[in-house]
Amino acid sequence: MTTDRSVPAPPHDVGNTSPGGNHGGDANQAVPGGVVHQLPTDLRNALIGNTTALDAWNDITPLARNEFICWVEDAKQEQTRQRRICRAQQELEQGQRRPCCWPGCRHRERTAG
């Protein structure tokens, strides 16, 4: 069962944190989240500011989006979190569908097989 966990637009635009790609985007557009995790505002704003990464984000599965979100949320320090947001954009621009070198979200249920 999948649910759409799109995050509504924040009350104001916090700016562009994009490392590359095309800039712009509609600050009011809905951006889908993951399976277990909702899309955090800072990652959402970075994706909206980078249309190449946003197009890739919209193309990956909710489970893959969940991996990127959990990876960003798992950062202990703000500097690490910002670096991961930047790297997520770069990896999406390069066509990667999961964060590199991430063992996976520990929050989602795994099926025994």
DADA-V706762 format. One line per field, one symbol per residue. ss: DSSP state (2 for helix, 1 for strand, 0 for the rest). psi: psi as a letter, one per 20 degrees, with the letter a starting at -180 (. if undefined). burial: b if it has 24 or more other C-alpha atoms within 12 Angstrom, else e. A space follows every 10 residues. Layout:
# DADA-V706762
ss = ???
psi = ???
burial = ???
This chain:
# DADA-V706762
ss = 0000001000 0000000000 0000000000 1000000000 2222222200 2222222220 0222222222 2220000222 2222222222 2220000000 0000000000 000
psi = pqqolqprqr hqpirpkpia aqqbqoiiqp pqbaghqqpq ghgghgghin hghgggghhr qhgghhgggh gghiphqhgg ghhhgghggg hghijqiqpp kpiqpihqpq pp.
burial = eeeeebbeee eeeeebbbbb beebbbbeee bbbbbbbbbb bbbbbbbbbb bbbbbbbbeb ebbbbbbbbb bbbbeeeeee ebbbbbbbbb bbbeeebbbe eeeebeeeee eee
